[in-house]
Amino acid sequence: MKINSETYYHIYNRGNNKALIFFEDDNYIFFLNQFKKHVAPFCNVYSYCLMPNHFHFFLRTKDKLLFEKGIKNFFISYSKAINKRYNRVGSLFQGRYKASEITSNNYYTTIISYIHQNPITAELVTSMEEYKYSSYLAYLSKKQTILNKQEVIDWFGGLDQFINHHKIMLDDKQLNKHDD
């Protein structure tokens, strides 16, 4: 997919052959630091979730060319570091990252909740508060972050509604799971 400036995207990818892309806690931290260094200056970040074998970001690009250069450098730097550290060769990721354009304002809250609920869906944790490699906890914290927290909180109508929306979507997902 071709990336455009000033456009909202769900960016995601997974490990080659669905293999792990994160092997220990330090990898998640390094990944986020590399993202912050290479990509964050060229986009607004709204949510993310790093899973053992894949990741998700919801963001809005600022400058198309700088974003594309930054994300390329980000993936190269992370892959090289992982390959060196774990004495591996070859592609870490399954091809180029995927980018789905998000054009509906109404879908912003849905994609954010979807991203935050990934660890529960994968049965890694039983609550979003338990998973430390997602942006969900950053919304509950007063700490400085790369996220555009206030903009997101406003989309939901406040922090209480943000939390409530996530729980309602999760409850709906759990109900639908039992109906299958």
LINUR-V970195 format. One record per backbone hydrogen bond with DSSP energy under -1.0 kcal/mol. CO is the residue of the C=O (numbers start at 1). NH is the residue of the N-H. If there is no record, write none. Layout:
# LINUR-V970195
co: <CO	CO>
nh: <NH	NH>
This chain:
# LINUR-V970195
co: <7	8	9	10	11	12	13	14	15	16	24	25	26	27	28	29	30	31	32	33	34	35	35	39	40	42	44	45	47	48	49	52	52	53	54	55	56	57	58	58	59	60	63	64	65	66	67	68	69	70	71	72	73	74	75	76	77	78	79	80	81	82	83	92	93	98	100	104	107	108	109	110	111	112	113	115	117	118	119	119	120	127	128	133	135	147	148	149	150	151	152	153	158	159	160	161	162	163	164	165	166	167	168	169	170	171	172	173	174	175>
nh: <61	102	59	100	57	98	55	94	18	19	27	29	30	31	32	33	34	35	36	37	38	39	40	42	43	62	60	148	58	135	56	21	22	15	51	13	49	11	46	47	9	44	67	68	69	70	71	72	73	74	75	76	77	78	79	80	81	82	83	84	85	86	88	16	95	12	10	107	111	112	113	114	115	116	117	118	121	122	124	125	123	130	131	50	139	149	152	153	154	155	156	158	162	163	164	165	166	167	168	169	170	171	172	173	174	175	176	177	178	179>
